[in-house]
């Protein structure tokens, strides 16, 4: 299933970290931390964010952003290695 990082979802939705933090009633620093690793993000905040971004919660990658980036890089390498059809 296709997943997107929390930061990418925010950027594609056109919001700043400050915008989202204010909408969710949290500090900007807390939102920054959630974008780096959202495993500890409360479900209530996750639901607010997915509603704000107009994305289903299931599409947002839950985990460290660095892990998401590494998985994406590996997938790109694999896709480049596949022979054309």
HTML snippet that shows the backbone in 3Dmol.js (N, CA, C, O; Angstrom):
<script src="https://3Dmol.org/build/3Dmol-min.js"></script>
<div id="view" style="width:600px;height:400px;position:relative"></div>
<script>
const pdb = `
ATOM      1  N   UNK A   1       0.834  -1.181   0.000  1.00  0.00           N
ATOM      2  CA  UNK A   1       0.000   0.000   0.000  1.00  0.00           C
ATOM      3  C   UNK A   1       0.880   1.246   0.000  1.00  0.00           C
ATOM      4  O   UNK A   1       1.906   1.298   0.678  1.00  0.00           O
ATOM      5  N   UNK A   2       0.474   2.218  -0.747  1.00  0.00           N
ATOM      6  CA  UNK A   2       1.181   3.498  -0.830  1.00  0.00           C
ATOM      7  C   UNK A   2       1.111   4.224   0.505  1.00  0.00           C
ATOM      8  O   UNK A   2       0.042   4.310   1.109  1.00  0.00           O
ATOM      9  N   UNK A   3       2.222   4.739   0.963  1.00  0.00           N
ATOM     10  CA  UNK A   3       2.298   5.527   2.200  1.00  0.00           C
ATOM     11  C   UNK A   3       3.025   6.829   1.907  1.00  0.00           C
ATOM     12  O   UNK A   3       3.794   6.927   0.950  1.00  0.00           O
ATOM     13  N   UNK A   4       2.774   7.814   2.735  1.00  0.00           N
ATOM     14  CA  UNK A   4       3.416   9.117   2.600  1.00  0.00           C
ATOM     15  C   UNK A   4       3.864   9.569   3.990  1.00  0.00           C
ATOM     16  O   UNK A   4       3.190   9.298   4.984  1.00  0.00           O
ATOM     17  N   UNK A   5       4.996  10.254   4.052  1.00  0.00           N
ATOM     18  CA  UNK A   5       5.475  10.734   5.351  1.00  0.00           C
ATOM     19  C   UNK A   5       4.593  11.885   5.822  1.00  0.00           C
ATOM     20  O   UNK A   5       3.946  12.561   5.022  1.00  0.00           O
ATOM     21  N   UNK A   6       4.581  12.087   7.104  1.00  0.00           N
ATOM     22  CA  UNK A   6       3.785  13.159   7.689  1.00  0.00           C
ATOM     23  C   UNK A   6       4.225  14.519   7.139  1.00  0.00           C
ATOM     24  O   UNK A   6       3.384  15.370   6.849  1.00  0.00           O
ATOM     25  N   UNK A   7       5.519  14.726   6.995  1.00  0.00           N
ATOM     26  CA  UNK A   7       6.045  15.984   6.468  1.00  0.00           C
ATOM     27  C   UNK A   7       5.613  16.194   5.008  1.00  0.00           C
ATOM     28  O   UNK A   7       5.182  17.282   4.628  1.00  0.00           O
ATOM     29  N   UNK A   8       5.737  15.138   4.204  1.00  0.00           N
ATOM     30  CA  UNK A   8       5.336  15.242   2.801  1.00  0.00           C
ATOM     31  C   UNK A   8       3.847  15.525   2.671  1.00  0.00           C
ATOM     32  O   UNK A   8       3.429  16.308   1.818  1.00  0.00           O
ATOM     33  N   UNK A   9       3.054  14.888   3.514  1.00  0.00           N
ATOM     34  CA  UNK A   9       1.608  15.122   3.487  1.00  0.00           C
ATOM     35  C   UNK A   9       1.303  16.590   3.803  1.00  0.00           C
ATOM     36  O   UNK A   9       0.457  17.215   3.163  1.00  0.00           O
ATOM     37  N   UNK A  10       2.007  17.123   4.798  1.00  0.00           N
ATOM     38  CA  UNK A  10       1.800  18.529   5.154  1.00  0.00           C
ATOM     39  C   UNK A  10       2.203  19.442   4.005  1.00  0.00           C
ATOM     40  O   UNK A  10       1.456  20.345   3.628  1.00  0.00           O
ATOM     41  N   UNK A  11       3.375  19.206   3.456  1.00  0.00           N
ATOM     42  CA  UNK A  11       3.881  20.066   2.380  1.00  0.00           C
ATOM     43  C   UNK A  11       2.962  20.015   1.159  1.00  0.00           C
ATOM     44  O   UNK A  11       2.691  21.045   0.542  1.00  0.00           O
ATOM     45  N   UNK A  12       2.484  18.816   0.810  1.00  0.00           N
ATOM     46  CA  UNK A  12       1.585  18.693  -0.337  1.00  0.00           C
ATOM     47  C   UNK A  12       0.230  19.351  -0.082  1.00  0.00           C
ATOM     48  O   UNK A  12      -0.462  19.747  -1.020  1.00  0.00           O
ATOM     49  N   UNK A  13      -0.139  19.463   1.185  1.00  0.00           N
ATOM     50  CA  UNK A  13      -1.407  20.100   1.540  1.00  0.00           C
ATOM     51  C   UNK A  13      -1.281  21.618   1.632  1.00  0.00           C
ATOM     52  O   UNK A  13      -2.285  22.320   1.758  1.00  0.00           O
ATOM     53  N   UNK A  14      -0.044  22.126   1.569  1.00  0.00           N
ATOM     54  CA  UNK A  14       0.176  23.566   1.558  1.00  0.00           C
ATOM     55  C   UNK A  14       0.229  24.239   2.915  1.00  0.00           C
ATOM     56  O   UNK A  14       0.080  25.457   3.009  1.00  0.00           O
ATOM     57  N   UNK A  15       0.440  23.460   3.970  1.00  0.00           N
ATOM     58  CA  UNK A  15       0.506  24.025   5.320  1.00  0.00           C
ATOM     59  C   UNK A  15       1.949  24.155   5.801  1.00  0.00           C
ATOM     60  O   UNK A  15       2.834  23.422   5.360  1.00  0.00           O
ATOM     61  N   UNK A  16       2.165  25.092   6.703  1.00  0.00           N
ATOM     62  CA  UNK A  16       3.442  25.191   7.402  1.00  0.00           C
ATOM     63  C   UNK A  16       3.335  24.396   8.691  1.00  0.00           C
ATOM     64  O   UNK A  16       2.237  24.057   9.131  1.00  0.00           O
ATOM     65  N   UNK A  17       4.470  24.103   9.290  1.00  0.00           N
ATOM     66  CA  UNK A  17       4.474  23.416  10.589  1.00  0.00           C
ATOM     67  C   UNK A  17       3.712  24.253  11.609  1.00  0.00           C
ATOM     68  O   UNK A  17       2.969  23.722  12.434  1.00  0.00           O
ATOM     69  N   UNK A  18       3.905  25.555  11.541  1.00  0.00           N
ATOM     70  CA  UNK A  18       3.232  26.456  12.478  1.00  0.00           C
ATOM     71  C   UNK A  18       1.709  26.391  12.307  1.00  0.00           C
ATOM     72  O   UNK A  18       0.971  26.367  13.292  1.00  0.00           O
ATOM     73  N   UNK A  19       1.242  26.363  11.044  1.00  0.00           N
ATOM     74  CA  UNK A  19      -0.200  26.261  10.777  1.00  0.00           C
ATOM     75  C   UNK A  19      -0.796  25.016  11.430  1.00  0.00           C
ATOM     76  O   UNK A  19      -1.818  25.078  12.113  1.00  0.00           O
ATOM     77  N   UNK A  20      -0.135  23.893  11.201  1.00  0.00           N
ATOM     78  CA  UNK A  20      -0.655  22.617  11.695  1.00  0.00           C
ATOM     79  C   UNK A  20      -0.613  22.565  13.217  1.00  0.00           C
ATOM     80  O   UNK A  20      -1.570  22.123  13.855  1.00  0.00           O
ATOM     81  N   UNK A  21       0.489  23.013  13.794  1.00  0.00           N
ATOM     82  CA  UNK A  21       0.599  23.020  15.251  1.00  0.00           C
ATOM     83  C   UNK A  21      -0.526  23.852  15.866  1.00  0.00           C
ATOM     84  O   UNK A  21      -1.143  23.441  16.848  1.00  0.00           O
ATOM     85  N   UNK A  22      -0.784  25.006  15.290  1.00  0.00           N
ATOM     86  CA  UNK A  22      -1.843  25.874  15.813  1.00  0.00           C
ATOM     87  C   UNK A  22      -3.207  25.196  15.691  1.00  0.00           C
ATOM     88  O   UNK A  22      -4.000  25.220  16.632  1.00  0.00           O
ATOM     89  N   UNK A  23      -3.479  24.594  14.534  1.00  0.00           N
ATOM     90  CA  UNK A  23      -4.763  23.907  14.316  1.00  0.00           C
ATOM     91  C   UNK A  23      -4.955  22.745  15.296  1.00  0.00           C
ATOM     92  O   UNK A  23      -6.075  22.453  15.712  1.00  0.00           O
ATOM     93  N   UNK A  24      -3.848  22.087  15.658  1.00  0.00           N
ATOM     94  CA  UNK A  24      -3.919  20.929  16.549  1.00  0.00           C
ATOM     95  C   UNK A  24      -3.776  21.291  18.024  1.00  0.00           C
ATOM     96  O   UNK A  24      -3.944  20.438  18.896  1.00  0.00           O
ATOM     97  N   UNK A  25      -3.464  22.556  18.300  1.00  0.00           N
ATOM     98  CA  UNK A  25      -3.311  22.991  19.691  1.00  0.00           C
ATOM     99  C   UNK A  25      -2.049  22.458  20.347  1.00  0.00           C
ATOM    100  O   UNK A  25      -2.033  22.179  21.546  1.00  0.00           O
ATOM    101  N   UNK A  26      -0.984  22.318  19.551  1.00  0.00           N
ATOM    102  CA  UNK A  26       0.298  21.846  20.091  1.00  0.00           C
ATOM    103  C   UNK A  26       1.393  22.840  19.716  1.00  0.00           C
ATOM    104  O   UNK A  26       1.199  23.703  18.860  1.00  0.00           O
ATOM    105  N   UNK A  27       2.535  22.707  20.365  1.00  0.00           N
ATOM    106  CA  UNK A  27       3.666  23.565  20.059  1.00  0.00           C
ATOM    107  C   UNK A  27       4.283  23.177  18.713  1.00  0.00           C
ATOM    108  O   UNK A  27       4.234  22.015  18.309  1.00  0.00           O
ATOM    109  N   UNK A  28       4.856  24.151  18.034  1.00  0.00           N
ATOM    110  CA  UNK A  28       5.528  23.900  16.766  1.00  0.00           C
ATOM    111  C   UNK A  28       6.633  22.865  16.936  1.00  0.00           C
ATOM    112  O   UNK A  28       6.826  22.016  16.065  1.00  0.00           O
ATOM    113  N   UNK A  29       7.355  22.926  18.042  1.00  0.00           N
ATOM    114  CA  UNK A  29       8.431  21.980  18.302  1.00  0.00           C
ATOM    115  C   UNK A  29       7.906  20.557  18.412  1.00  0.00           C
ATOM    116  O   UNK A  29       8.570  19.610  17.993  1.00  0.00           O
ATOM    117  N   UNK A  30       6.721  20.410  18.972  1.00  0.00           N
ATOM    118  CA  UNK A  30       6.111  19.088  19.101  1.00  0.00           C
ATOM    119  C   UNK A  30       5.744  18.556  17.714  1.00  0.00           C
ATOM    120  O   UNK A  30       5.955  17.380  17.419  1.00  0.00           O
ATOM    121  N   UNK A  31       5.200  19.419  16.876  1.00  0.00           N
ATOM    122  CA  UNK A  31       4.848  19.008  15.515  1.00  0.00           C
ATOM    123  C   UNK A  31       6.103  18.626  14.742  1.00  0.00           C
ATOM    124  O   UNK A  31       6.095  17.655  13.985  1.00  0.00           O
ATOM    125  N   UNK A  32       7.178  19.382  14.926  1.00  0.00           N
ATOM    126  CA  UNK A  32       8.468  19.040  14.300  1.00  0.00           C
ATOM    127  C   UNK A  32       8.898  17.629  14.702  1.00  0.00           C
ATOM    128  O   UNK A  32       9.329  16.840  13.862  1.00  0.00           O
ATOM    129  N   UNK A  33       8.775  17.319  15.998  1.00  0.00           N
ATOM    130  CA  UNK A  33       9.164  15.987  16.486  1.00  0.00           C
ATOM    131  C   UNK A  33       8.276  14.897  15.887  1.00  0.00           C
ATOM    132  O   UNK A  33       8.759  13.822  15.531  1.00  0.00           O
ATOM    133  N   UNK A  34       6.972  15.180  15.776  1.00  0.00           N
ATOM    134  CA  UNK A  34       6.065  14.202  15.169  1.00  0.00           C
ATOM    135  C   UNK A  34       6.442  13.949  13.712  1.00  0.00           C
ATOM    136  O   UNK A  34       6.340  12.817  13.238  1.00  0.00           O
ATOM    137  N   UNK A  35       6.875  14.981  12.999  1.00  0.00           N
ATOM    138  CA  UNK A  35       7.282  14.788  11.603  1.00  0.00           C
ATOM    139  C   UNK A  35       8.561  13.971  11.505  1.00  0.00           C
ATOM    140  O   UNK A  35       8.769  13.275  10.511  1.00  0.00           O
ATOM    141  N   UNK A  36       9.410  14.039  12.499  1.00  0.00           N
ATOM    142  CA  UNK A  36      10.634  13.242  12.518  1.00  0.00           C
ATOM    143  C   UNK A  36      10.337  11.782  12.886  1.00  0.00           C
ATOM    144  O   UNK A  36      10.974  10.863  12.371  1.00  0.00           O
ATOM    145  N   UNK A  37       9.373  11.585  13.776  1.00  0.00           N
ATOM    146  CA  UNK A  37       8.986  10.233  14.199  1.00  0.00           C
ATOM    147  C   UNK A  37       7.610  10.321  14.859  1.00  0.00           C
ATOM    148  O   UNK A  37       7.474  10.816  15.978  1.00  0.00           O
ATOM    149  N   UNK A  38       6.608   9.840  14.155  1.00  0.00           N
ATOM    150  CA  UNK A  38       5.234  10.010  14.649  1.00  0.00           C
ATOM    151  C   UNK A  38       4.705   8.798  15.414  1.00  0.00           C
ATOM    152  O   UNK A  38       3.500   8.690  15.643  1.00  0.00           O
ATOM    153  N   UNK A  39       5.593   7.890  15.810  1.00  0.00           N
ATOM    154  CA  UNK A  39       5.123   6.708  16.547  1.00  0.00           C
ATOM    155  C   UNK A  39       4.456   7.066  17.863  1.00  0.00           C
ATOM    156  O   UNK A  39       3.548   6.359  18.299  1.00  0.00           O
ATOM    157  N   UNK A  40       4.883   8.146  18.506  1.00  0.00           N
ATOM    158  CA  UNK A  40       4.316   8.532  19.797  1.00  0.00           C
ATOM    159  C   UNK A  40       3.229   9.595  19.675  1.00  0.00           C
ATOM    160  O   UNK A  40       2.762  10.127  20.682  1.00  0.00           O
ATOM    161  N   UNK A  41       2.833   9.901  18.462  1.00  0.00           N
ATOM    162  CA  UNK A  41       1.794  10.921  18.256  1.00  0.00           C
ATOM    163  C   UNK A  41       0.449  10.357  18.728  1.00  0.00           C
ATOM    164  O   UNK A  41       0.073   9.250  18.343  1.00  0.00           O
ATOM    165  N   UNK A  42      -0.269  11.104  19.552  1.00  0.00           N
ATOM    166  CA  UNK A  42      -1.588  10.633  19.983  1.00  0.00           C
ATOM    167  C   UNK A  42      -2.523  10.436  18.785  1.00  0.00           C
ATOM    168  O   UNK A  42      -2.482  11.198  17.818  1.00  0.00           O
ATOM    169  N   UNK A  43      -3.349   9.422  18.865  1.00  0.00           N
ATOM    170  CA  UNK A  43      -4.294   9.139  17.785  1.00  0.00           C
ATOM    171  C   UNK A  43      -5.175  10.351  17.512  1.00  0.00           C
ATOM    172  O   UNK A  43      -5.503  10.630  16.359  1.00  0.00           O
ATOM    173  N   UNK A  44      -5.556  11.063  18.548  1.00  0.00           N
ATOM    174  CA  UNK A  44      -6.427  12.234  18.363  1.00  0.00           C
ATOM    175  C   UNK A  44      -5.755  13.288  17.483  1.00  0.00           C
ATOM    176  O   UNK A  44      -6.416  13.919  16.659  1.00  0.00           O
ATOM    177  N   UNK A  45      -4.451  13.482  17.652  1.00  0.00           N
ATOM    178  CA  UNK A  45      -3.707  14.437  16.827  1.00  0.00           C
ATOM    179  C   UNK A  45      -3.599  13.903  15.403  1.00  0.00           C
ATOM    180  O   UNK A  45      -3.765  14.653  14.441  1.00  0.00           O
ATOM    181  N   UNK A  46      -3.323  12.620  15.267  1.00  0.00           N
ATOM    182  CA  UNK A  46      -3.240  12.012  13.947  1.00  0.00           C
ATOM    183  C   UNK A  46      -4.527  12.153  13.167  1.00  0.00           C
ATOM    184  O   UNK A  46      -4.500  12.416  11.965  1.00  0.00           O
ATOM    185  N   UNK A  47      -5.650  11.983  13.834  1.00  0.00           N
ATOM    186  CA  UNK A  47      -6.949  12.130  13.170  1.00  0.00           C
ATOM    187  C   UNK A  47      -7.219  13.578  12.785  1.00  0.00           C
ATOM    188  O   UNK A  47      -7.764  13.849  11.715  1.00  0.00           O
ATOM    189  N   UNK A  48      -6.836  14.512  13.661  1.00  0.00           N
ATOM    190  CA  UNK A  48      -6.974  15.940  13.322  1.00  0.00           C
ATOM    191  C   UNK A  48      -6.148  16.279  12.081  1.00  0.00           C
ATOM    192  O   UNK A  48      -6.610  16.975  11.178  1.00  0.00           O
ATOM    193  N   UNK A  49      -4.926  15.773  12.061  1.00  0.00           N
ATOM    194  CA  UNK A  49      -4.023  16.057  10.945  1.00  0.00           C
ATOM    195  C   UNK A  49      -4.550  15.444   9.645  1.00  0.00           C
ATOM    196  O   UNK A  49      -4.563  16.107   8.608  1.00  0.00           O
ATOM    197  N   UNK A  50      -4.976  14.200   9.695  1.00  0.00           N
ATOM    198  CA  UNK A  50      -5.468  13.570   8.462  1.00  0.00           C
ATOM    199  C   UNK A  50      -6.715  14.283   7.956  1.00  0.00           C
ATOM    200  O   UNK A  50      -6.915  14.391   6.746  1.00  0.00           O
ATOM    201  N   UNK A  51      -7.547  14.765   8.855  1.00  0.00           N
ATOM    202  CA  UNK A  51      -8.728  15.543   8.459  1.00  0.00           C
ATOM    203  C   UNK A  51      -8.303  16.875   7.842  1.00  0.00           C
ATOM    204  O   UNK A  51      -8.846  17.291   6.819  1.00  0.00           O
ATOM    205  N   UNK A  52      -7.340  17.533   8.463  1.00  0.00           N
ATOM    206  CA  UNK A  52      -6.838  18.811   7.963  1.00  0.00           C
ATOM    207  C   UNK A  52      -6.225  18.646   6.570  1.00  0.00           C
ATOM    208  O   UNK A  52      -6.434  19.488   5.696  1.00  0.00           O
ATOM    209  N   UNK A  53      -5.476  17.573   6.364  1.00  0.00           N
ATOM    210  CA  UNK A  53      -4.819  17.317   5.084  1.00  0.00           C
ATOM    211  C   UNK A  53      -5.762  16.678   4.061  1.00  0.00           C
ATOM    212  O   UNK A  53      -5.426  16.547   2.884  1.00  0.00           O
ATOM    213  N   UNK A  54      -6.939  16.286   4.531  1.00  0.00           N
ATOM    214  CA  UNK A  54      -7.918  15.593   3.679  1.00  0.00           C
ATOM    215  C   UNK A  54      -7.339  14.294   3.103  1.00  0.00           C
ATOM    216  O   UNK A  54      -7.476  13.997   1.916  1.00  0.00           O
ATOM    217  N   UNK A  55      -6.687  13.538   3.990  1.00  0.00           N
ATOM    218  CA  UNK A  55      -6.098  12.251   3.646  1.00  0.00           C
ATOM    219  C   UNK A  55      -6.588  11.189   4.622  1.00  0.00           C
ATOM    220  O   UNK A  55      -6.767  11.477   5.806  1.00  0.00           O
ATOM    221  N   UNK A  56      -6.808   9.965   4.146  1.00  0.00           N
ATOM    222  CA  UNK A  56      -7.162   8.904   5.094  1.00  0.00           C
ATOM    223  C   UNK A  56      -5.970   8.621   6.014  1.00  0.00           C
ATOM    224  O   UNK A  56      -4.826   8.636   5.561  1.00  0.00           O
ATOM    225  N   UNK A  57      -6.228   8.365   7.299  1.00  0.00           N
ATOM    226  CA  UNK A  57      -5.115   8.097   8.221  1.00  0.00           C
ATOM    227  C   UNK A  57      -4.233   6.932   7.774  1.00  0.00           C
ATOM    228  O   UNK A  57      -3.035   6.922   8.059  1.00  0.00           O
ATOM    229  N   UNK A  58      -4.802   5.965   7.086  1.00  0.00           N
ATOM    230  CA  UNK A  58      -4.047   4.776   6.684  1.00  0.00           C
ATOM    231  C   UNK A  58      -2.953   5.067   5.661  1.00  0.00           C
ATOM    232  O   UNK A  58      -2.070   4.233   5.460  1.00  0.00           O
ATOM    233  N   UNK A  59      -2.990   6.213   5.019  1.00  0.00           N
ATOM    234  CA  UNK A  59      -1.989   6.543   3.996  1.00  0.00           C
ATOM    235  C   UNK A  59      -0.723   7.153   4.611  1.00  0.00           C
ATOM    236  O   UNK A  59       0.318   7.217   3.957  1.00  0.00           O
ATOM    237  N   UNK A  60      -0.816   7.598   5.858  1.00  0.00           N
ATOM    238  CA  UNK A  60       0.329   8.257   6.502  1.00  0.00           C
ATOM    239  C   UNK A  60       1.242   7.208   7.136  1.00  0.00           C
ATOM    240  O   UNK A  60       0.799   6.371   7.923  1.00  0.00           O
ATOM    241  N   UNK A  61       2.516   7.270   6.778  1.00  0.00           N
ATOM    242  CA  UNK A  61       3.509   6.344   7.319  1.00  0.00           C
ATOM    243  C   UNK A  61       3.713   6.630   8.800  1.00  0.00           C
ATOM    244  O   UNK A  61       3.941   7.774   9.193  1.00  0.00           O
ATOM    245  N   UNK A  62       3.630   5.584   9.621  1.00  0.00           N
ATOM    246  CA  UNK A  62       3.840   5.719  11.056  1.00  0.00           C
ATOM    247  C   UNK A  62       5.206   5.151  11.388  1.00  0.00           C
ATOM    248  O   UNK A  62       5.435   3.948  11.260  1.00  0.00           O
ATOM    249  N   UNK A  63       6.105   6.013  11.812  1.00  0.00           N
ATOM    250  CA  UNK A  63       7.457   5.595  12.166  1.00  0.00           C
ATOM    251  C   UNK A  63       8.420   6.737  11.945  1.00  0.00           C
ATOM    252  O   UNK A  63       8.008   7.854  11.633  1.00  0.00           O
ATOM    253  N   UNK A  64       9.698   6.462  12.105  1.00  0.00           N
ATOM    254  CA  UNK A  64      10.709   7.494  11.899  1.00  0.00           C
ATOM    255  C   UNK A  64      10.758   7.911  10.425  1.00  0.00           C
ATOM    256  O   UNK A  64      10.740   7.065   9.531  1.00  0.00           O
ATOM    257  N   UNK A  65      10.820   9.204  10.189  1.00  0.00           N
ATOM    258  CA  UNK A  65      10.892   9.710   8.818  1.00  0.00           C
ATOM    259  C   UNK A  65      12.143   9.177   8.114  1.00  0.00           C
ATOM    260  O   UNK A  65      12.102   8.889   6.918  1.00  0.00           O
ATOM    261  N   UNK A  66      13.243   9.045   8.840  1.00  0.00           N
ATOM    262  CA  UNK A  66      14.483   8.544   8.236  1.00  0.00           C
ATOM    263  C   UNK A  66      14.292   7.114   7.716  1.00  0.00           C
ATOM    264  O   UNK A  66      14.843   6.755   6.676  1.00  0.00           O
ATOM    265  N   UNK A  67      13.526   6.312   8.427  1.00  0.00           N
ATOM    266  CA  UNK A  67      13.236   4.946   7.988  1.00  0.00           C
ATOM    267  C   UNK A  67      12.388   4.966   6.711  1.00  0.00           C
ATOM    268  O   UNK A  67      12.618   4.181   5.791  1.00  0.00           O
ATOM    269  N   UNK A  68      11.423   5.855   6.669  1.00  0.00           N
ATOM    270  CA  UNK A  68      10.579   6.007   5.480  1.00  0.00           C
ATOM    271  C   UNK A  68      11.430   6.394   4.263  1.00  0.00           C
ATOM    272  O   UNK A  68      11.264   5.834   3.180  1.00  0.00           O
ATOM    273  N   UNK A  69      12.327   7.342   4.449  1.00  0.00           N
ATOM    274  CA  UNK A  69      13.187   7.799   3.357  1.00  0.00           C
ATOM    275  C   UNK A  69      14.075   6.662   2.862  1.00  0.00           C
ATOM    276  O   UNK A  69      14.236   6.483   1.655  1.00  0.00           O
ATOM    277  N   UNK A  70      14.652   5.894   3.785  1.00  0.00           N
ATOM    278  CA  UNK A  70      15.504   4.761   3.393  1.00  0.00           C
ATOM    279  C   UNK A  70      14.713   3.712   2.626  1.00  0.00           C
ATOM    280  O   UNK A  70      15.210   3.166   1.641  1.00  0.00           O
ATOM    281  N   UNK A  71      13.490   3.419   3.060  1.00  0.00           N
ATOM    282  CA  UNK A  71      12.660   2.451   2.341  1.00  0.00           C
ATOM    283  C   UNK A  71      12.336   2.957   0.948  1.00  0.00           C
ATOM    284  O   UNK A  71      12.351   2.189  -0.015  1.00  0.00           O
ATOM    285  N   UNK A  72      12.043   4.237   0.835  1.00  0.00           N
ATOM    286  CA  UNK A  72      11.719   4.828  -0.462  1.00  0.00           C
ATOM    287  C   UNK A  72      12.922   4.754  -1.401  1.00  0.00           C
ATOM    288  O   UNK A  72      12.771   4.443  -2.582  1.00  0.00           O
ATOM    289  N   UNK A  73      14.102   5.036  -0.883  1.00  0.00           N
ATOM    290  CA  UNK A  73      15.323   4.957  -1.694  1.00  0.00           C
ATOM    291  C   UNK A  73      15.552   3.536  -2.199  1.00  0.00           C
ATOM    292  O   UNK A  73      15.881   3.331  -3.367  1.00  0.00           O
ATOM    293  N   UNK A  74      15.375   2.553  -1.310  1.00  0.00           N
ATOM    294  CA  UNK A  74      15.558   1.155  -1.712  1.00  0.00           C
ATOM    295  C   UNK A  74      14.555   0.772  -2.791  1.00  0.00           C
ATOM    296  O   UNK A  74      14.907   0.068  -3.738  1.00  0.00           O
ATOM    297  N   UNK A  75      13.325   1.219  -2.663  1.00  0.00           N
ATOM    298  CA  UNK A  75      12.303   0.925  -3.654  1.00  0.00           C
ATOM    299  C   UNK A  75      12.670   1.528  -5.006  1.00  0.00           C
ATOM    300  O   UNK A  75      12.476   0.896  -6.044  1.00  0.00           O
ATOM    301  N   UNK A  76      13.195   2.743  -4.992  1.00  0.00           N
ATOM    302  CA  UNK A  76      13.617   3.391  -6.245  1.00  0.00           C
ATOM    303  C   UNK A  76      14.728   2.597  -6.917  1.00  0.00           C
ATOM    304  O   UNK A  76      14.720   2.445  -8.139  1.00  0.00           O
ATOM    305  N   UNK A  77      15.677   2.090  -6.148  1.00  0.00           N
ATOM    306  CA  UNK A  77      16.770   1.285  -6.697  1.00  0.00           C
ATOM    307  C   UNK A  77      16.210   0.009  -7.307  1.00  0.00           C
ATOM    308  O   UNK A  77      16.604  -0.376  -8.408  1.00  0.00           O
ATOM    309  N   UNK A  78      15.305  -0.644  -6.609  1.00  0.00           N
ATOM    310  CA  UNK A  78      14.693  -1.882  -7.113  1.00  0.00           C
ATOM    311  C   UNK A  78      13.942  -1.610  -8.412  1.00  0.00           C
ATOM    312  O   UNK A  78      14.049  -2.381  -9.366  1.00  0.00           O
ATOM    313  N   UNK A  79      13.188  -0.525  -8.452  1.00  0.00           N
ATOM    314  CA  UNK A  79      12.405  -0.203  -9.645  1.00  0.00           C
ATOM    315  C   UNK A  79      13.325   0.083 -10.842  1.00  0.00           C
ATOM    316  O   UNK A  79      12.979  -0.247 -11.976  1.00  0.00           O
ATOM    317  N   UNK A  80      14.469   0.683 -10.600  1.00  0.00           N
ATOM    318  CA  UNK A  80      15.416   0.968 -11.683  1.00  0.00           C
ATOM    319  C   UNK A  80      16.042  -0.317 -12.209  1.00  0.00           C
ATOM    320  O   UNK A  80      16.423  -0.387 -13.377  1.00  0.00           O
ATOM    321  N   UNK A  81      16.149  -1.325 -11.364  1.00  0.00           N
ATOM    322  CA  UNK A  81      16.786  -2.576 -11.756  1.00  0.00           C
ATOM    323  C   UNK A  81      15.845  -3.510 -12.512  1.00  0.00           C
ATOM    324  O   UNK A  81      16.307  -4.438 -13.176  1.00  0.00           O
ATOM    325  N   UNK A  82      14.538  -3.283 -12.422  1.00  0.00           N
ATOM    326  CA  UNK A  82      13.589  -4.145 -13.117  1.00  0.00           C
ATOM    327  C   UNK A  82      13.701  -3.944 -14.623  1.00  0.00           C
ATOM    328  O   UNK A  82      13.775  -2.812 -15.102  1.00  0.00           O
ATOM    329  N   UNK A  83      13.713  -5.046 -15.366  1.00  0.00           N
ATOM    330  CA  UNK A  83      13.764  -4.910 -16.822  1.00  0.00           C
ATOM    331  C   UNK A  83      12.449  -4.320 -17.351  1.00  0.00           C
ATOM    332  O   UNK A  83      11.376  -4.579 -16.805  1.00  0.00           O
ATOM    333  N   UNK A  84      12.554  -3.531 -18.412  1.00  0.00           N
ATOM    334  CA  UNK A  84      11.372  -2.912 -19.024  1.00  0.00           C
ATOM    335  C   UNK A  84      10.469  -3.948 -19.634  1.00  0.00           C
ATOM    336  O   UNK A  84      10.916  -5.019 -20.044  1.00  0.00           O
ATOM    337  N   UNK A  85       9.197  -3.624 -19.692  1.00  0.00           N
ATOM    338  CA  UNK A  85       8.221  -4.569 -20.256  1.00  0.00           C
ATOM    339  C   UNK A  85       7.846  -4.161 -21.642  1.00  0.00           C
ATOM    340  O   UNK A  85       7.037  -4.830 -22.285  1.00  0.00           O
TER     341      UNK A  85
END
`;
const viewer = $3Dmol.createViewer("view");
viewer.addModel(pdb, "pdb");
viewer.setStyle({}, {cartoon: {color: "spectrum"}});
viewer.zoomTo();
viewer.render();
</script>
